[in-house]
Amino acid sequence: MSPEQVRQSRTDERVELFYKYFTGTLVGDKYLCVVIKNGVDDLFLVTAYFTDKVKEGKVLYG
């Protein structure tokens, strides 16, 4: 999946939110948000969820 936008979390600078918009899902037209945390040596998938809007935060891509 290629994200349309990547934002930095407002509360943790090591957390990035990857957004891609999908139409026709079971819950309607939504963004899929995948939350990744940059660890010392690894990346961690924190969570993924559908949402109506992109959260505020520094735009890293898109």
N, CA, C and O atoms as a Maestro MAE file, in Angstrom:
{
 s_m_m2io_version
 :::
 2.0.0
}

f_m_ct {
 s_m_title
 :::
 protein
 m_atom[248] {
  # First column is atom index #
  i_m_mmod_type
  r_m_x_coord
  r_m_y_coord
  r_m_z_coord
  i_m_residue_number
  s_m_chain_name
  s_m_pdb_residue_name
  s_m_pdb_atom_name
  i_m_atomic_number
  :::
  1 25 0.844 -1.178 0.000 1 A "MET " " N  " 7
  2 3 0.000 0.000 0.000 1 A "MET " " CA " 6
  3 2 0.885 1.235 0.000 1 A "MET " " C  " 6
  4 15 1.772 1.363 0.844 1 A "MET " " O  " 8
  5 25 0.658 2.127 -0.919 2 A "SER " " N  " 7
  6 3 1.380 3.398 -0.953 2 A "SER " " CA " 6
  7 2 0.528 4.459 -0.276 2 A "SER " " C  " 6
  8 15 -0.609 4.683 -0.691 2 A "SER " " O  " 8
  9 25 1.046 5.118 0.754 3 A "PRO " " N  " 7
  10 3 0.251 6.129 1.448 3 A "PRO " " CA " 6
  11 2 0.087 7.389 0.606 3 A "PRO " " C  " 6
  12 15 0.943 7.729 -0.211 3 A "PRO " " O  " 8
  13 25 -1.032 8.071 0.825 4 A "GLU " " N  " 7
  14 3 -1.263 9.360 0.181 4 A "GLU " " CA " 6
  15 2 -0.695 10.484 1.035 4 A "GLU " " C  " 6
  16 15 -0.294 11.529 0.523 4 A "GLU " " O  " 8
  17 25 -0.666 10.252 2.357 5 A "GLN " " N  " 7
  18 3 -0.120 11.226 3.295 5 A "GLN " " CA " 6
  19 2 0.558 10.498 4.437 5 A "GLN " " C  " 6
  20 15 0.142 9.412 4.840 5 A "GLN " " O  " 8
  21 25 1.622 11.122 4.956 6 A "VAL " " N  " 7
  22 3 2.265 10.641 6.178 6 A "VAL " " CA " 6
  23 2 2.403 11.849 7.089 6 A "VAL " " C  " 6
  24 15 2.902 12.898 6.683 6 A "VAL " " O  " 8
  25 25 1.953 11.685 8.330 7 A "ARG " " N  " 7
  26 3 2.038 12.769 9.308 7 A "ARG " " CA " 6
  27 2 2.777 12.296 10.545 7 A "ARG " " C  " 6
  28 15 2.729 11.121 10.909 7 A "ARG " " O  " 8
  29 25 3.464 13.235 11.185 8 A "GLN " " N  " 7
  30 3 4.121 12.940 12.451 8 A "GLN " " CA " 6
  31 2 3.118 13.182 13.568 8 A "GLN " " C  " 6
  32 15 2.358 14.149 13.527 8 A "GLN " " O  " 8
  33 25 3.117 12.311 14.555 9 A "SER " " N  " 7
  34 3 2.224 12.466 15.698 9 A "SER " " CA " 6
  35 2 2.525 13.767 16.430 9 A "SER " " C  " 6
  36 15 3.680 14.182 16.522 9 A "SER " " O  " 8
  37 25 1.497 14.400 16.942 10 A "ARG " " N  " 7
  38 3 1.676 15.621 17.730 10 A "ARG " " CA " 6
  39 2 2.171 15.312 19.132 10 A "ARG " " C  " 6
  40 15 2.734 16.188 19.790 10 A "ARG " " O  " 8
  41 25 1.975 14.085 19.606 11 A "THR " " N  " 7
  42 3 2.336 13.752 20.986 11 A "THR " " CA " 6
  43 2 3.615 12.927 21.112 11 A "THR " " C  " 6
  44 15 4.193 12.862 22.197 11 A "THR " " O  " 8
  45 25 4.069 12.296 20.031 12 A "ASP " " N  " 7
  46 3 5.280 11.469 20.075 12 A "ASP " " CA " 6
  47 2 5.984 11.591 18.732 12 A "ASP " " C  " 6
  48 15 5.486 11.095 17.722 12 A "ASP " " O  " 8
  49 25 7.130 12.245 18.716 13 A "GLU " " N  " 7
  50 3 7.822 12.504 17.450 13 A "GLU " " CA " 6
  51 2 8.334 11.237 16.769 13 A "GLU " " C  " 6
  52 15 8.715 11.282 15.599 13 A "GLU " " O  " 8
  53 25 8.349 10.121 17.472 14 A "ARG " " N  " 7
  54 3 8.783 8.853 16.870 14 A "ARG " " CA " 6
  55 2 7.630 8.094 16.211 14 A "ARG " " C  " 6
  56 15 7.842 7.040 15.613 14 A "ARG " " O  " 8
  57 25 6.417 8.626 16.320 15 A "VAL " " N  " 7
  58 3 5.238 7.962 15.760 15 A "VAL " " CA " 6
  59 2 4.821 8.670 14.468 15 A "VAL " " C  " 6
  60 15 4.716 9.896 14.412 15 A "VAL " " O  " 8
  61 25 4.588 7.855 13.430 16 A "GLU " " N  " 7
  62 3 4.131 8.375 12.145 16 A "GLU " " CA " 6
  63 2 2.810 7.723 11.776 16 A "GLU " " C  " 6
  64 15 2.603 6.534 12.021 16 A "GLU " " O  " 8
  65 25 1.914 8.514 11.182 17 A "LEU " " N  " 7
  66 3 0.596 8.044 10.771 17 A "LEU " " CA " 6
  67 2 0.534 8.052 9.247 17 A "LEU " " C  " 6
  68 15 0.711 9.094 8.617 17 A "LEU " " O  " 8
  69 25 0.284 6.892 8.664 18 A "PHE " " N  " 7
  70 3 0.221 6.707 7.215 18 A "PHE " " CA " 6
  71 2 -1.247 6.621 6.806 18 A "PHE " " C  " 6
  72 15 -1.993 5.794 7.332 18 A "PHE " " O  " 8
  73 25 -1.666 7.480 5.862 19 A "TYR " " N  " 7
  74 3 -3.068 7.544 5.452 19 A "TYR " " CA " 6
  75 2 -3.244 7.197 3.982 19 A "TYR " " C  " 6
  76 15 -2.465 7.619 3.127 19 A "TYR " " O  " 8
  77 25 -4.283 6.419 3.709 20 A "LYS " " N  " 7
  78 3 -4.712 6.147 2.330 20 A "LYS " " CA " 6
  79 2 -6.237 6.128 2.321 20 A "LYS " " C  " 6
  80 15 -6.862 5.540 3.202 20 A "LYS " " O  " 8
  81 25 -6.838 6.784 1.308 21 A "TYR " " N  " 7
  82 3 -8.290 6.886 1.210 21 A "TYR " " CA " 6
  83 2 -8.849 5.724 0.401 21 A "TYR " " C  " 6
  84 15 -8.346 5.400 -0.675 21 A "TYR " " O  " 8
  85 25 -9.896 5.102 0.935 22 A "PHE " " N  " 7
  86 3 -10.568 3.993 0.257 22 A "PHE " " CA " 6
  87 2 -12.047 4.318 0.091 22 A "PHE " " C  " 6
  88 15 -12.679 4.845 1.007 22 A "PHE " " O  " 8
  89 25 -12.596 4.003 -1.075 23 A "THR " " N  " 7
  90 3 -14.026 4.175 -1.316 23 A "THR " " CA " 6
  91 2 -14.687 2.804 -1.326 23 A "THR " " C  " 6
  92 15 -14.067 1.802 -1.681 23 A "THR " " O  " 8
  93 25 -15.948 2.777 -0.932 24 A "GLY " " N  " 7
  94 3 -16.733 1.556 -1.007 24 A "GLY " " CA " 6
  95 2 -16.388 0.489 0.013 24 A "GLY " " C  " 6
  96 15 -16.634 -0.692 -0.234 24 A "GLY " " O  " 8
  97 25 -15.824 0.869 1.156 25 A "THR " " N  " 7
  98 3 -15.566 -0.132 2.198 25 A "THR " " CA " 6
  99 2 -16.881 -0.478 2.890 25 A "THR " " C  " 6
  100 15 -17.897 0.174 2.649 25 A "THR " " O  " 8
  101 25 -16.869 -1.483 3.733 26 A "LEU " " N  " 7
  102 3 -18.085 -1.870 4.463 26 A "LEU " " CA " 6
  103 2 -18.588 -0.766 5.388 26 A "LEU " " C  " 6
  104 15 -19.763 -0.745 5.754 26 A "LEU " " O  " 8
  105 25 -17.695 0.154 5.765 27 A "VAL " " N  " 7
  106 3 -18.081 1.260 6.652 27 A "VAL " " CA " 6
  107 2 -18.134 2.593 5.904 27 A "VAL " " C  " 6
  108 15 -18.124 3.655 6.527 27 A "VAL " " O  " 8
  109 25 -18.192 2.541 4.579 28 A "GLY " " N  " 7
  110 3 -18.285 3.755 3.773 28 A "GLY " " CA " 6
  111 2 -16.923 4.189 3.255 28 A "GLY " " C  " 6
  112 15 -15.950 3.438 3.322 28 A "GLY " " O  " 8
  113 25 -16.869 5.406 2.740 29 A "ASP " " N  " 7
  114 3 -15.623 5.970 2.217 29 A "ASP " " CA " 6
  115 2 -14.804 6.494 3.391 29 A "ASP " " C  " 6
  116 15 -15.252 7.390 4.107 29 A "ASP " " O  " 8
  117 25 -13.623 5.949 3.592 30 A "LYS " " N  " 7
  118 3 -12.817 6.273 4.778 30 A "LYS " " CA " 6
  119 2 -11.334 6.275 4.444 30 A "LYS " " C  " 6
  120 15 -10.894 5.714 3.440 30 A "LYS " " O  " 8
  121 25 -10.576 6.929 5.324 31 A "TYR " " N  " 7
  122 3 -9.125 6.810 5.313 31 A "TYR " " CA " 6
  123 2 -8.735 5.600 6.153 31 A "TYR " " C  " 6
  124 15 -9.313 5.360 7.212 31 A "TYR " " O  " 8
  125 25 -7.766 4.851 5.683 32 A "LEU " " N  " 7
  126 3 -7.128 3.840 6.512 32 A "LEU " " CA " 6
  127 2 -5.898 4.503 7.106 32 A "LEU " " C  " 6
  128 15 -5.057 5.027 6.375 32 A "LEU " " O  " 8
  129 25 -5.789 4.481 8.425 33 A "CYS " " N  " 7
  130 3 -4.639 5.042 9.124 33 A "CYS " " CA " 6
  131 2 -3.840 3.892 9.722 33 A "CYS " " C  " 6
  132 15 -4.363 3.094 10.500 33 A "CYS " " O  " 8
  133 25 -2.569 3.818 9.349 34 A "VAL " " N  " 7
  134 3 -1.653 2.822 9.909 34 A "VAL " " CA " 6
  135 2 -0.634 3.590 10.742 34 A "VAL " " C  " 6
  136 15 0.057 4.474 10.235 34 A "VAL " " O  " 8
  137 25 -0.546 3.246 12.027 35 A "VAL " " N  " 7
  138 3 0.311 3.964 12.971 35 A "VAL " " CA " 6
  139 2 1.574 3.140 13.217 35 A "VAL " " C  " 6
  140 15 1.509 1.988 13.646 35 A "VAL " " O  " 8
  141 25 2.720 3.755 12.936 36 A "ILE " " N  " 7
  142 3 4.021 3.100 13.071 36 A "ILE " " CA " 6
  143 2 4.871 3.888 14.065 36 A "ILE " " C  " 6
  144 15 4.895 5.119 14.034 36 A "ILE " " O  " 8
  145 25 5.572 3.168 14.951 37 A "LYS " " N  " 7
  146 3 6.501 3.814 15.883 37 A "LYS " " CA " 6
  147 2 7.916 3.398 15.523 37 A "LYS " " C  " 6
  148 15 8.206 2.212 15.363 37 A "LYS " " O  " 8
  149 25 8.795 4.386 15.396 38 A "ASN " " N  " 7
  150 3 10.197 4.135 15.103 38 A "ASN " " CA " 6
  151 2 10.927 3.832 16.396 38 A "ASN " " C  " 6
  152 15 11.109 4.716 17.233 38 A "ASN " " O  " 8
  153 25 11.348 2.582 16.563 39 A "GLY " " N  " 7
  154 3 12.130 2.188 17.728 39 A "GLY " " CA " 6
  155 2 13.602 2.427 17.470 39 A "GLY " " C  " 6
  156 15 13.971 2.988 16.438 39 A "GLY " " O  " 8
  157 25 14.441 2.011 18.391 40 A "VAL " " N  " 7
  158 3 15.882 2.191 18.245 40 A "VAL " " CA " 6
  159 2 16.402 1.410 17.040 40 A "VAL " " C  " 6
  160 15 17.139 1.953 16.217 40 A "VAL " " O  " 8
  161 25 16.023 0.153 16.937 41 A "ASP " " N  " 7
  162 3 16.493 -0.688 15.840 41 A "ASP " " CA " 6
  163 2 15.377 -1.215 14.946 41 A "ASP " " C  " 6
  164 15 15.656 -1.831 13.917 41 A "ASP " " O  " 8
  165 25 14.128 -0.986 15.315 42 A "ASP " " N  " 7
  166 3 13.000 -1.576 14.609 42 A "ASP " " CA " 6
  167 2 11.873 -0.575 14.421 42 A "ASP " " C  " 6
  168 15 11.836 0.482 15.052 42 A "ASP " " O  " 8
  169 25 10.953 -0.940 13.531 43 A "LEU " " N  " 7
  170 3 9.681 -0.242 13.392 43 A "LEU " " CA " 6
  171 2 8.609 -1.122 14.004 43 A "LEU " " C  " 6
  172 15 8.650 -2.344 13.864 43 A "LEU " " O  " 8
  173 25 7.649 -0.508 14.682 44 A "PHE " " N  " 7
  174 3 6.571 -1.254 15.317 44 A "PHE " " CA " 6
  175 2 5.230 -0.784 14.773 44 A "PHE " " C  " 6
  176 15 4.955 0.415 14.732 44 A "PHE " " O  " 8
  177 25 4.403 -1.725 14.359 45 A "LEU " " N  " 7
  178 3 3.034 -1.416 13.977 45 A "LEU " " CA " 6
  179 2 2.238 -1.276 15.267 45 A "LEU " " C  " 6
  180 15 2.061 -2.249 15.999 45 A "LEU " " O  " 8
  181 25 1.758 -0.068 15.547 46 A "VAL " " N  " 7
  182 3 1.015 0.193 16.778 46 A "VAL " " CA " 6
  183 2 -0.440 -0.206 16.601 46 A "VAL " " C  " 6
  184 15 -0.988 -0.948 17.417 46 A "VAL " " O  " 8
  185 25 -1.073 0.287 15.529 47 A "THR " " N  " 7
  186 3 -2.480 -0.017 15.256 47 A "THR " " CA " 6
  187 2 -2.818 0.406 13.832 47 A "THR " " C  " 6
  188 15 -2.029 1.078 13.167 47 A "THR " " O  " 8
  189 25 -3.976 0.012 13.383 48 A "ALA " " N  " 7
  190 3 -4.511 0.451 12.094 48 A "ALA " " CA " 6
  191 2 -6.018 0.569 12.249 48 A "ALA " " C  " 6
  192 15 -6.647 -0.274 12.889 48 A "ALA " " O  " 8
  193 25 -6.603 1.619 11.660 49 A "TYR " " N  " 7
  194 3 -8.039 1.844 11.817 49 A "TYR " " CA " 6
  195 2 -8.563 2.715 10.680 49 A "TYR " " C  " 6
  196 15 -7.800 3.435 10.036 49 A "TYR " " O  " 8
  197 25 -9.876 2.644 10.439 50 A "PHE " " N  " 7
  198 3 -10.535 3.528 9.486 50 A "PHE " " CA " 6
  199 2 -10.977 4.795 10.207 50 A "PHE " " C  " 6
  200 15 -11.383 4.749 11.368 50 A "PHE " " O  " 8
  201 25 -10.893 5.932 9.507 51 A "THR " " N  " 7
  202 3 -11.267 7.212 10.085 51 A "THR " " CA " 6
  203 2 -11.847 8.121 9.000 51 A "THR " " C  " 6
  204 15 -11.602 7.922 7.811 51 A "THR " " O  " 8
  205 25 -12.616 9.118 9.431 52 A "ASP " " N  " 7
  206 3 -13.221 10.071 8.496 52 A "ASP " " CA " 6
  207 2 -12.268 11.177 8.060 52 A "ASP " " C  " 6
  208 15 -12.434 11.754 6.985 52 A "ASP " " O  " 8
  209 25 -11.264 11.476 8.897 53 A "LYS " " N  " 7
  210 3 -10.384 12.596 8.573 53 A "LYS " " CA " 6
  211 2 -8.953 12.318 9.018 53 A "LYS " " C  " 6
  212 15 -8.693 11.458 9.859 53 A "LYS " " O  " 8
  213 25 -8.044 13.072 8.428 54 A "VAL " " N  " 7
  214 3 -6.625 12.979 8.749 54 A "VAL " " CA " 6
  215 2 -6.358 13.837 9.983 54 A "VAL " " C  " 6
  216 15 -6.821 14.975 10.066 54 A "VAL " " O  " 8
  217 25 -5.611 13.290 10.937 55 A "LYS " " N  " 7
  218 3 -5.286 14.045 12.149 55 A "LYS " " CA " 6
  219 2 -4.278 15.145 11.837 55 A "LYS " " C  " 6
  220 15 -3.554 15.088 10.844 55 A "LYS " " O  " 8
  221 25 -4.253 16.143 12.712 56 A "GLU " " N  " 7
  222 3 -3.274 17.213 12.574 56 A "GLU " " CA " 6
  223 2 -1.898 16.688 12.942 56 A "GLU " " C  " 6
  224 15 -1.766 15.701 13.666 56 A "GLU " " O  " 8
  225 25 -0.892 17.353 12.442 57 A "GLY " " N  " 7
  226 3 0.490 16.971 12.705 57 A "GLY " " CA " 6
  227 2 1.352 17.416 11.545 57 A "GLY " " C  " 6
  228 15 0.847 17.757 10.474 57 A "GLY " " O  " 8
  229 25 2.646 17.412 11.762 58 A "LYS " " N  " 7
  230 3 3.589 17.821 10.727 58 A "LYS " " CA " 6
  231 2 3.476 16.870 9.534 58 A "LYS " " C  " 6
  232 15 3.528 15.651 9.695 58 A "LYS " " O  " 8
  233 25 3.322 17.440 8.335 59 A "VAL " " N  " 7
  234 3 3.223 16.641 7.116 59 A "VAL " " CA " 6
  235 2 4.630 16.199 6.715 59 A "VAL " " C  " 6
  236 15 5.507 17.028 6.470 59 A "VAL " " O  " 8
  237 25 4.830 14.886 6.651 60 A "LEU " " N  " 7
  238 3 6.118 14.330 6.245 60 A "LEU " " CA " 6
  239 2 6.125 13.930 4.776 60 A "LEU " " C  " 6
  240 15 7.175 13.891 4.135 60 A "LEU " " O  " 8
  241 25 4.933 13.631 4.250 61 A "TYR " " N  " 7
  242 3 4.787 13.225 2.846 61 A "TYR " " CA " 6
  243 2 3.360 13.512 2.410 61 A "TYR " " C  " 6
  244 15 2.414 13.330 3.176 61 A "TYR " " O  " 8
  245 25 3.217 13.962 1.167 62 A "GLY " " N  " 7
  246 3 1.892 14.171 0.597 62 A "GLY " " CA " 6
  247 2 1.450 15.526 0.733 62 A "GLY " " C  " 6
  248 15 0.347 15.863 0.300 62 A "GLY " " O  " 8
  :::
 }
 m_bond[247] {
  # First column is bond index #
  i_m_from
  i_m_to
  i_m_order
  :::
  1 1 2 1
  2 2 3 1
  3 3 4 2
  4 3 5 1
  5 5 6 1
  6 6 7 1
  7 7 8 2
  8 7 9 1
  9 9 10 1
  10 10 11 1
  11 11 12 2
  12 11 13 1
  13 13 14 1
  14 14 15 1
  15 15 16 2
  16 15 17 1
  17 17 18 1
  18 18 19 1
  19 19 20 2
  20 19 21 1
  21 21 22 1
  22 22 23 1
  23 23 24 2
  24 23 25 1
  25 25 26 1
  26 26 27 1
  27 27 28 2
  28 27 29 1
  29 29 30 1
  30 30 31 1
  31 31 32 2
  32 31 33 1
  33 33 34 1
  34 34 35 1
  35 35 36 2
  36 35 37 1
  37 37 38 1
  38 38 39 1
  39 39 40 2
  40 39 41 1
  41 41 42 1
  42 42 43 1
  43 43 44 2
  44 43 45 1
  45 45 46 1
  46 46 47 1
  47 47 48 2
  48 47 49 1
  49 49 50 1
  50 50 51 1
  51 51 52 2
  52 51 53 1
  53 53 54 1
  54 54 55 1
  55 55 56 2
  56 55 57 1
  57 57 58 1
  58 58 59 1
  59 59 60 2
  60 59 61 1
  61 61 62 1
  62 62 63 1
  63 63 64 2
  64 63 65 1
  65 65 66 1
  66 66 67 1
  67 67 68 2
  68 67 69 1
  69 69 70 1
  70 70 71 1
  71 71 72 2
  72 71 73 1
  73 73 74 1
  74 74 75 1
  75 75 76 2
  76 75 77 1
  77 77 78 1
  78 78 79 1
  79 79 80 2
  80 79 81 1
  81 81 82 1
  82 82 83 1
  83 83 84 2
  84 83 85 1
  85 85 86 1
  86 86 87 1
  87 87 88 2
  88 87 89 1
  89 89 90 1
  90 90 91 1
  91 91 92 2
  92 91 93 1
  93 93 94 1
  94 94 95 1
  95 95 96 2
  96 95 97 1
  97 97 98 1
  98 98 99 1
  99 99 100 2
  100 99 101 1
  101 101 102 1
  102 102 103 1
  103 103 104 2
  104 103 105 1
  105 105 106 1
  106 106 107 1
  107 107 108 2
  108 107 109 1
  109 109 110 1
  110 110 111 1
  111 111 112 2
  112 111 113 1
  113 113 114 1
  114 114 115 1
  115 115 116 2
  116 115 117 1
  117 117 118 1
  118 118 119 1
  119 119 120 2
  120 119 121 1
  121 121 122 1
  122 122 123 1
  123 123 124 2
  124 123 125 1
  125 125 126 1
  126 126 127 1
  127 127 128 2
  128 127 129 1
  129 129 130 1
  130 130 131 1
  131 131 132 2
  132 131 133 1
  133 133 134 1
  134 134 135 1
  135 135 136 2
  136 135 137 1
  137 137 138 1
  138 138 139 1
  139 139 140 2
  140 139 141 1
  141 141 142 1
  142 142 143 1
  143 143 144 2
  144 143 145 1
  145 145 146 1
  146 146 147 1
  147 147 148 2
  148 147 149 1
  149 149 150 1
  150 150 151 1
  151 151 152 2
  152 151 153 1
  153 153 154 1
  154 154 155 1
  155 155 156 2
  156 155 157 1
  157 157 158 1
  158 158 159 1
  159 159 160 2
  160 159 161 1
  161 161 162 1
  162 162 163 1
  163 163 164 2
  164 163 165 1
  165 165 166 1
  166 166 167 1
  167 167 168 2
  168 167 169 1
  169 169 170 1
  170 170 171 1
  171 171 172 2
  172 171 173 1
  173 173 174 1
  174 174 175 1
  175 175 176 2
  176 175 177 1
  177 177 178 1
  178 178 179 1
  179 179 180 2
  180 179 181 1
  181 181 182 1
  182 182 183 1
  183 183 184 2
  184 183 185 1
  185 185 186 1
  186 186 187 1
  187 187 188 2
  188 187 189 1
  189 189 190 1
  190 190 191 1
  191 191 192 2
  192 191 193 1
  193 193 194 1
  194 194 195 1
  195 195 196 2
  196 195 197 1
  197 197 198 1
  198 198 199 1
  199 199 200 2
  200 199 201 1
  201 201 202 1
  202 202 203 1
  203 203 204 2
  204 203 205 1
  205 205 206 1
  206 206 207 1
  207 207 208 2
  208 207 209 1
  209 209 210 1
  210 210 211 1
  211 211 212 2
  212 211 213 1
  213 213 214 1
  214 214 215 1
  215 215 216 2
  216 215 217 1
  217 217 218 1
  218 218 219 1
  219 219 220 2
  220 219 221 1
  221 221 222 1
  222 222 223 1
  223 223 224 2
  224 223 225 1
  225 225 226 1
  226 226 227 1
  227 227 228 2
  228 227 229 1
  229 229 230 1
  230 230 231 1
  231 231 232 2
  232 231 233 1
  233 233 234 1
  234 234 235 1
  235 235 236 2
  236 235 237 1
  237 237 238 1
  238 238 239 1
  239 239 240 2
  240 239 241 1
  241 241 242 1
  242 242 243 1
  243 243 244 2
  244 243 245 1
  245 245 246 1
  246 246 247 1
  247 247 248 2
  :::
 }
}
